[in-house]
Amino acid sequence: MTKEMTRKIRLFSLLVAAILFAQNASATLAPILESSYYDGFVFYYEDGLFGRIDFAVYDTSVEENSHEYLDVGITKPGDGQYIYAYQIFNDYYSSAESVAYFALLDINGNSIDIDSIGSQEDPENGIEPGSAYLNEDDYKIVWEFNGGAGYIIAGEHSWFLVFSSDYDWVAGSYEIKGPDDVPIPVPEPATVALLGIGSMLILLKRRRYVK
């Protein structure tokens, strides 16, 4: 095989690879969550987690009549004018770790409807978070996936993670963790004391029966 032929084969291979990459990128870059008000996505890659977070903000005063946000299965949570929705896709290329925890950081608790923090089932059988809450001490909204349908394993995605607010726009960076990075909840001292007393009473009862 001549050098010229080898060069042509290499150029052809590079061209095919570029076309395939472009097709894959165009399919990946289209956000799943869409809104005429605001939407987008970010990629995450850390500690074996490799995927994408889609997000959208819906202005219900404008969109309530057109029901644009209902097209993706999102209904209005709480009384806030704006719906914030997120969805995690743990399926980008070589993701090897499960997602156990997702949080929005630097959130002012007074700017959101706390009762609206939650999730909604998506039509594609995503993973439901086990809990959703506002951690006011650390200024973050947290969704944990160590309950419900379990972790978001590689190749899976989450339900819609939603909350509402009268503030536009509630900004915040994000935090995402795998099972090994999520701390195990430690009971409060009072709870530990009650458990200890209960255990002692059970032991005393057993001893009486043995006698």
C-alpha positions as CSV (number, residue, x, y, z in Angstrom):
1,M,0.0,0.0,0.0
2,T,1.4,3.4,-1.0
3,K,1.8,6.3,1.3
4,E,-0.7,8.2,-0.7
5,M,-3.3,5.5,-0.3
6,T,-2.6,5.3,3.4
7,R,-3.1,9.0,3.8
8,K,-6.4,8.9,1.9
9,I,-7.6,6.1,4.2
10,R,-6.7,8.1,7.3
11,L,-8.5,11.2,6.0
12,F,-11.6,9.1,5.2
13,S,-11.5,7.5,8.7
14,L,-11.2,10.9,10.3
15,L,-14.1,12.3,8.2
16,V,-16.4,9.3,9.2
17,A,-15.4,9.8,12.9
18,A,-16.2,13.5,12.7
19,I,-19.6,12.8,11.1
20,L,-20.5,10.3,13.7
21,F,-19.4,12.6,16.5
22,A,-21.4,15.5,15.1
23,Q,-24.5,13.3,14.9
24,N,-24.1,12.1,18.5
25,A,-23.4,15.7,19.7
26,S,-26.5,17.1,18.0
27,A,-28.7,14.4,19.5
28,T,-27.2,15.0,22.9
29,L,-27.3,18.8,22.9
30,A,-31.0,19.1,22.4
31,P,-32.5,19.7,25.9
32,I,-35.3,17.4,26.9
33,L,-37.0,20.1,29.1
34,E,-38.1,23.0,27.0
35,S,-39.7,26.3,27.8
36,S,-40.4,29.4,25.8
37,Y,-39.3,31.3,28.9
38,Y,-35.9,29.8,29.8
39,D,-34.2,26.4,29.4
40,G,-30.8,24.8,29.0
41,F,-28.5,22.1,30.2
42,V,-25.1,21.4,31.7
43,F,-22.8,18.4,31.6
44,Y,-21.3,16.9,34.8
45,Y,-18.2,14.8,35.0
46,E,-16.8,14.0,38.4
47,D,-15.9,10.9,40.4
48,G,-17.2,8.4,37.8
49,L,-20.4,10.4,37.3
50,F,-20.8,11.4,33.7
51,G,-24.1,12.8,32.4
52,R,-26.3,15.8,31.8
53,I,-28.7,18.0,33.8
54,D,-31.5,19.6,31.9
55,F,-33.3,22.6,33.4
56,A,-36.2,24.8,32.5
57,V,-38.1,27.7,34.0
58,Y,-41.8,28.3,33.3
59,D,-43.6,31.6,33.7
60,T,-47.1,30.4,34.5
61,S,-48.6,33.8,34.2
62,V,-47.7,33.7,30.5
63,E,-47.8,29.9,29.8
64,E,-50.7,28.8,32.0
65,N,-53.2,29.3,29.2
66,S,-51.1,27.5,26.6
67,H,-50.1,24.6,29.0
68,E,-46.6,24.4,27.4
69,Y,-45.2,22.9,30.6
70,L,-47.8,20.2,30.6
71,D,-46.4,18.8,27.4
72,V,-43.5,17.3,29.4
73,G,-45.8,16.3,32.3
74,I,-45.1,19.1,34.7
75,T,-48.0,20.5,36.7
76,K,-47.8,23.7,38.8
77,P,-46.4,23.0,42.3
78,G,-47.3,25.4,45.1
79,D,-48.3,29.0,44.6
80,G,-45.2,30.5,43.0
81,Q,-45.5,32.2,39.6
82,Y,-42.4,30.4,38.2
83,I,-41.9,26.6,38.0
84,Y,-38.3,25.4,38.1
85,A,-37.7,21.9,36.7
86,Y,-34.6,19.8,36.5
87,Q,-33.9,16.3,35.1
88,I,-30.7,14.2,35.5
89,F,-29.5,11.9,32.8
90,N,-26.8,9.6,34.1
91,D,-26.2,8.0,30.7
92,Y,-23.6,10.0,28.9
93,Y,-20.8,7.8,27.4
94,S,-18.8,6.1,30.2
95,S,-20.8,6.9,33.3
96,A,-19.9,4.2,35.8
97,E,-21.3,5.5,39.0
98,S,-24.9,5.9,40.3
99,V,-26.3,9.3,41.3
100,A,-27.5,9.3,44.9
101,Y,-27.8,13.0,45.6
102,F,-28.5,16.2,43.7
103,A,-28.6,19.7,45.2
104,L,-29.0,23.3,44.2
105,L,-26.7,25.6,46.2
106,D,-26.9,29.1,47.5
107,I,-30.7,29.1,47.7
108,N,-32.5,31.6,49.8
109,G,-35.3,29.8,51.6
110,N,-37.4,33.0,51.6
111,S,-37.4,33.1,47.8
112,I,-39.1,29.8,47.2
113,D,-42.3,28.0,48.1
114,I,-41.0,25.3,50.5
115,D,-44.1,23.2,50.1
116,S,-43.5,23.0,46.4
117,I,-40.2,21.2,46.6
118,G,-40.7,17.7,45.2
119,S,-40.8,15.6,42.0
120,Q,-43.1,14.5,39.3
121,E,-43.2,11.3,37.3
122,D,-42.0,11.6,33.8
123,P,-43.4,9.6,30.9
124,E,-40.2,7.7,30.2
125,N,-40.0,5.8,33.5
126,G,-37.3,7.8,35.3
127,I,-36.1,7.3,38.9
128,E,-38.1,8.8,41.7
129,P,-36.1,10.6,44.5
130,G,-36.5,9.2,47.9
131,S,-36.7,12.6,49.5
132,A,-36.8,16.3,48.6
133,Y,-36.3,19.2,51.0
134,L,-34.7,22.6,51.8
135,N,-31.6,22.5,53.9
136,E,-31.8,26.0,55.3
137,D,-28.5,25.7,57.3
138,D,-26.5,25.2,54.1
139,Y,-28.8,27.2,51.7
140,K,-29.5,24.3,49.4
141,I,-32.4,22.3,47.9
142,V,-31.7,18.6,48.1
143,W,-33.1,15.6,46.2
144,E,-31.8,12.2,47.5
145,F,-32.1,9.0,45.5
146,N,-31.3,6.5,48.2
147,G,-35.0,5.6,48.5
148,G,-38.0,5.3,46.2
149,A,-37.0,3.4,43.1
150,G,-33.3,3.5,44.2
151,Y,-30.2,5.2,42.8
152,I,-30.0,6.6,39.3
153,I,-27.7,3.9,38.0
154,A,-25.7,4.3,34.8
155,G,-28.0,4.5,31.8
156,E,-31.0,5.8,33.8
157,H,-32.5,9.2,34.4
158,S,-34.5,11.0,37.1
159,W,-38.1,12.1,37.4
160,F,-38.7,15.9,37.0
161,L,-37.3,17.6,40.1
162,V,-39.4,20.7,40.7
163,F,-40.2,23.6,42.9
164,S,-41.9,27.0,42.4
165,S,-41.1,30.6,43.3
166,D,-42.3,34.1,42.8
167,Y,-38.7,35.1,42.2
168,D,-37.2,35.2,38.7
169,W,-34.7,33.8,38.5
170,V,-33.7,31.6,41.5
171,A,-30.0,31.0,40.6
172,G,-27.8,28.4,42.1
173,S,-24.9,26.2,41.2
174,Y,-25.4,22.4,41.7
175,E,-23.8,19.5,43.6
176,I,-24.1,15.9,42.5
177,K,-22.8,12.8,44.4
178,G,-22.6,9.0,44.2
179,P,-23.6,6.6,47.0
180,D,-20.1,6.6,48.6
181,D,-20.0,10.4,48.9
182,V,-23.4,10.8,50.6
183,P,-23.1,10.8,54.4
184,I,-25.2,8.3,56.4
185,P,-27.7,10.3,58.5
186,V,-26.6,10.3,62.2
187,P,-29.5,10.2,64.8
188,E,-29.8,13.1,67.2
189,P,-28.6,12.6,70.8
190,A,-32.1,12.5,72.1
191,T,-33.1,9.8,69.6
192,V,-30.0,7.8,70.5
193,A,-30.9,8.0,74.2
194,L,-34.5,6.9,73.6
195,L,-33.2,3.9,71.5
196,G,-30.9,3.0,74.4
197,I,-33.6,3.1,77.0
198,G,-35.9,1.1,74.8
199,S,-33.2,-1.6,74.3
200,M,-32.6,-1.8,78.1
201,L,-36.3,-2.2,78.8
202,I,-36.5,-5.0,76.2
203,L,-33.5,-6.8,77.9
204,L,-35.0,-6.4,81.4
205,K,-38.3,-7.9,80.1
206,R,-36.5,-10.8,78.6
207,R,-34.6,-11.5,81.8
208,R,-37.9,-11.6,83.8
209,Y,-39.3,-14.1,81.4
210,V,-36.2,-16.3,81.6
211,K,-36.4,-16.4,85.4
